[in-house]
Amino acid sequence: MNSAVVRGEVRLLLRDPAVWIVLLVLVVTLIGAASQGVLRQHAEIAVLTEMANADADRLESATWDAIRLEEQGGNVSRFRDPRNADVVGRRLAVQHLILPPTGLAALAVGQSDLHPAWHPVSLEPRDQLLAEGELNSPRQLAVGRFDVSFVVVFVAPLLLLGLLAGSPARERESGMLPLLAVQRGQLGGWLALRTGLRLLIVLLPILVVGVMVVLLPGSDAFEAAAFDTLLRLVLWAGAVTGYLTFWAALGAWLGTLVRDTAQSVLALASSWLLLVILLPAIANVSLELSYPQPSRIEYVNAMRAATDLARAEGSEALQQYLEDHPEMAGDDVDVDDFFAQRLLVQERVEEALLPLSTAFEQQRQARARQVSWLRWASPAMLASAGLADAAGTSESRQADFLQQVHGFHDAWRDFFGPRVLAGRPFFEHDRIPTFEYSQEPPARLAARMAVVMLGCFGLSVAFGLLALRRARSLPKVMGNE
Amino acid sequence: MIARLVAKELLELRRDGRVWMLLAILGVLAAGAALSAWQQVRTQHAAWHAASAGEQERWLAQDEKHPHSAAHYGVYAFRPPGPLAAFDPGLDPYLPVTVWMEAHRQNEALYRPAQDAGSAVRFGRLTPAIIVGALLPLLIVLVAAPAISGERERGTLRQLLAQGVAPGRWVLGKGLALATLLAGLLLPLWLLVAAVLIVASAPLDTLARWLAAGALVALYLGGFLLTCLFVSACSRSVRTALLVLLSVWAVSTLIAPRAVLEWAQWRHPTPSSFEFRQALQADLRDRSELDARLARRAAELLEAHGVDRLEQLPVNFDGFRLQAAEEHDYAVFDAHFGRLHDGYLAQERLLQWFGVLAPYLAFSAASSGLSGTDLLHYRHFADSAEQHRRVMQEVLNEAIYRNPEVDGQRYLAGPELWAIVPKFEYSAPSLGRVISGHAPAFAVLTGWLLLPLMGLLRVAPRLQP
């Protein structure tokens, strides 16, 4: 195809008012969504920083208070004493473990509004700590956020299909199609050029906005994790390109199947409705019917019953514990100590709850596996999950973080447990474990995203080939009616 | 004349294969959504019932202990599913299911079911209310958009007018035919549910809510139908009518809810959990007023009983101290939780008023309100739980106050005291309160019905071929 043809198509495109309307709508929604995302990200970073600072200040002040009390003496309640390991591990040294937002967090809210980006760790029961969460408005959680991901998954396909509507039916209606066939030989190339140009009109602003959000002045994403951000940006751009290419190929193919402009509009609108609204909805209904989610009410009910049972045995808890864990039974364990008693009753309660929480978690994970299969019900679901994954706001990153939280909680108990049982004054404030989030290996993220891209590009190729095949016989099919 | 027009239109609709196809798709989706919603509500109801009963049993079965230990043991209040949650689960998956009522603090409610549901659930929920509010309007668009513009495009409108057909009556016939189609679809289902509710001896309030939900659906779909007819009457071609109406639908159901909520969040920001707790703790830490009150009361009691030490009093001053501390904190809790909930409700009201631009916003707010699955109901539940917590603490602290230590032995209460603490029983707010809370939504939907009606009354008699 020579450059004159390309130039001609571009000229035609620029004269089409629909193109400018689509561009306007797209740019306005993108700017709105991106600016919301950037503001949200900044606010989140500010809160997380404040949280970490408050933890550090509290610990520092406890450290100095402990030294001061030891050196100068003074009266302080045992329940507030910074030299008491239990008080330090339960209150004064509470650490909020933070899941740092990635450089692309402004692009997709994903599941980050539902699960907090922090979890407190202390000697308090794990269930109690993990139950804490954000206060986001339930209505907003139900409706979803107006983010760039929403624009990509819902709005952009609609705009792209709007640009593709009536092509090539309009040429046929105006009698141009046979002329084009005569002038340009195979219509496949012409159709690919038309579709490709329209795809670029929608795709380019999204990619530009995506890159701008990451590189925006004030964003320290690159300084903090340059490689991670760059990788995520490339994967995000790949997923966006794959998803919109799929819609372009589908639109081109549907366009070759219908005979007039009205039919074309209806076919494209129906395909959007089917893939973006109906199929995900049907998939969800089938999920609810086949894999109902575990009930938290049932869990809390069972937890209370198990807790009561374990507490009833509380007075024997320490003795029993020391029999089970003789390594902990040093000479200096005070069996009558309130703090030791409390800690061990708590351990006993958690042991009793373990089968319950394991069963609940297994049911949750079984459902999560089904949910991950469900993505394949519609390219829109696949892309939505992929974009959240690339932005680091997906369920899988949250699960990975939670696992690290559990690990750190164990380390916390291992550190404080013997010290609480020993009941000696505590001066090891500077040896308290500290948490550092470890990013998941880039290869794992890349592998997950490759599946998403493969899915989208695979479907794009399939529909693209179908469209090209139909395009070869377009003048015959459409012209001989 | 009108009857014949309606009959002719209905015959055409019956012969239209696309209508049957759309109805079949909607029917399958509605059946799946209803089954899934019913299953969920049934499970939730059973779990709620078992957990509430279990909690009360556990409370009554406590061993002998100091009342303040019982206050710390506390009680969990579980939020029941809304009266019409099977029709519109609304915000249910995003509202915490339980709140722990214990001494000293008003806890935040816990566990949003959506946290355990997986990400896919947030993409494409399907409930009976969504079918009525989002998908049925789409059916109306597809059927009603060509109703007048199609006749104009085909040239049949010119013939009809030439034959002397009164255009106003003709449009009325079209409208009545489409309304009959919708009523034929929805009325039997509505009556069926009403019959089930009556047979199941549902409370009168639930029946009244179902009646109001019927009126809401009629108002909303009626408005949508009139809007479609108005746009169709003003459009030169089916394509134009379709494009305008599909855009209205997409903006109303897809874009506006998210965009408006972002704005509402900006206007009435929800604090982060950290900020909320920091502010709450800061206010709770200020005990100067409480300390002064305790000192005053201690002096009064010592003087009244002519003793020097609190331990010599015939009452247990700890009971007063605990209750005074509770009462001191009430105002702080009320202020902070009140602000939080007021913020949510202010966002909700804004959403309802924005129904002027996107009627789906008003419909979904009112529908979840009538179903008992909205923020108004959630706040009512949270407030009821807090009131119960306060009553609980008062009873337990009163028992401590009346029972001073004897020979250094602390008072231990038993089942007789646990039985005095009332059981937590929650009932949803009345329909009147729900309707007044959603007055903006009803007003907006009435406007959406009247505005296109007035437009149609103006356009229809002057219909141009």
Contacts between the chains, C-beta under 8 A, distances in Angstrom:
chain1	res1	chain2	res2	distance
A	29	B	255	7.6
A	32	B	259	7.2
A	32	B	262	7.9
A	36	B	262	5.5
A	43	B	272	7.8
A	47	B	272	4.6
A	47	B	274	5.5
A	47	B	275	6.7
A	50	B	274	6.8
A	51	B	274	5.1
A	54	B	274	7.9
A	54	B	278	7.5
A	96	B	274	7.9
A	110	B	119	7.3
A	111	B	119	5.4
A	111	B	122	7.7
A	114	B	112	7.0
A	114	B	114	5.9
A	114	B	115	5.7
A	114	B	122	7.8
A	115	B	115	6.4
A	116	B	273	7.0
A	118	B	274	7.9
A	131	B	110	4.8
A	131	B	111	6.5
A	132	B	273	6.9
A	133	B	112	7.4
A	133	B	115	7.5
A	133	B	273	6.7
A	134	B	272	6.5
A	134	B	273	5.0
A	135	B	108	7.3
A	135	B	270	5.7
A	135	B	271	6.7
A	135	B	272	7.2
A	135	B	273	5.2
A	135	B	276	6.0
A	135	B	340	6.5
A	136	B	270	6.1
A	137	B	261	7.6
A	137	B	265	6.7
A	137	B	270	5.2
A	137	B	343	7.8
A	137	B	344	5.4
A	137	B	347	5.7
A	138	B	91	4.4
A	138	B	94	4.0
A	138	B	95	5.2
A	138	B	112	7.5
A	138	B	344	7.2
A	138	B	375	6.3
A	138	B	378	7.0
A	139	B	91	6.1
A	139	B	94	7.8
A	139	B	261	6.4
A	139	B	344	7.4
A	139	B	347	6.4
A	139	B	348	6.2
A	139	B	351	6.8
A	139	B	375	6.6
A	140	B	261	5.0
A	140	B	265	6.2
A	140	B	347	7.5
A	141	B	91	7.9
A	141	B	94	4.2
A	141	B	112	7.4
A	141	B	114	6.7
A	142	B	90	7.4
A	142	B	91	5.2
A	142	B	93	7.2
A	142	B	94	5.0
A	143	B	257	4.6
A	143	B	258	5.7
A	143	B	261	5.5
A	144	B	122	6.3
A	144	B	258	5.8
A	145	B	258	6.5
A	145	B	262	7.2
A	146	B	258	4.0
A	146	B	259	5.2
A	146	B	261	7.5
A	146	B	262	4.7
A	150	B	258	6.3
A	154	B	254	6.1
A	155	B	254	7.9
A	155	B	255	7.0
A	158	B	250	6.7
A	261	B	239	6.7
A	262	B	238	6.1
A	262	B	239	5.3
A	262	B	242	7.7
A	265	B	239	6.3
A	265	B	242	6.5
A	265	B	243	7.3
A	266	B	242	7.5
A	269	B	246	6.2
A	273	B	138	7.3
A	276	B	124	7.9
A	277	B	124	6.3
A	277	B	134	7.9
A	278	B	25	7.7
A	278	B	29	7.2
A	278	B	124	7.9
A	279	B	124	7.6
A	280	B	120	7.3
A	280	B	123	5.0
A	280	B	124	2.9
A	281	B	29	7.0
A	281	B	33	7.9
A	281	B	124	4.2
A	281	B	125	6.8
A	281	B	126	3.7
A	281	B	130	7.8
A	282	B	29	7.1
A	282	B	32	6.9
A	282	B	126	7.2
A	283	B	120	6.8
A	283	B	124	7.2
A	284	B	120	6.2
A	284	B	121	5.9
A	284	B	123	7.6
A	284	B	124	5.6
A	284	B	125	6.2
A	284	B	126	6.1
A	285	B	29	7.8
A	285	B	32	4.3
A	285	B	33	6.0
A	285	B	35	7.9
A	285	B	36	4.8
A	285	B	126	5.2
A	286	B	32	7.6
A	287	B	118	7.9
A	287	B	120	6.7
A	287	B	121	7.5
A	288	B	36	4.3
A	288	B	39	7.2
A	288	B	40	6.5
A	289	B	32	7.5
A	289	B	35	6.7
A	289	B	36	5.4
A	289	B	39	6.7
A	292	B	39	7.0
A	292	B	40	7.1
A	292	B	43	6.4
A	293	B	113	6.6
A	293	B	116	5.3
A	293	B	117	4.8
A	293	B	118	7.6
A	294	B	116	5.9
A	295	B	43	6.5
A	295	B	44	7.2
A	295	B	47	4.6
A	295	B	113	8.0
A	296	B	97	5.4
A	296	B	98	7.3
A	296	B	111	4.1
A	296	B	113	6.3
A	296	B	116	6.5
A	297	B	44	7.2
A	297	B	47	4.2
A	297	B	48	5.8
A	297	B	51	4.8
A	297	B	78	5.5
A	297	B	97	5.4
A	297	B	98	6.6
A	298	B	47	4.7
A	298	B	50	7.3
A	298	B	51	6.9
A	300	B	51	6.5
A	300	B	76	6.0
A	300	B	78	7.7
A	300	B	97	7.9
A	300	B	98	5.6
A	300	B	111	7.3
A	301	B	47	7.4
A	301	B	50	6.2
A	301	B	51	3.8
A	301	B	54	5.0
A	301	B	55	7.3
A	304	B	54	7.0
A	304	B	55	6.8
A	304	B	58	6.2
A	304	B	76	6.7
A	305	B	54	6.7
A	305	B	58	7.1
A	308	B	58	6.1
A	312	B	63	7.9
A	364	B	116	5.4
A	367	B	116	7.9
A	367	B	117	7.5
A	367	B	118	5.7
A	368	B	118	5.2
A	370	B	118	7.8
A	371	B	118	3.6
A	371	B	119	6.3
A	371	B	120	4.4
A	371	B	121	7.6
A	374	B	120	4.8
A	375	B	120	7.0
A	380	B	123	7.5
A	381	B	120	6.4
A	381	B	123	5.5
A	381	B	124	7.5
A	384	B	123	5.6
A	385	B	119	6.3
A	385	B	120	7.9
A	388	B	119	7.1
A	394	B	119	7.0
A	395	B	118	6.6
A	395	B	119	4.8
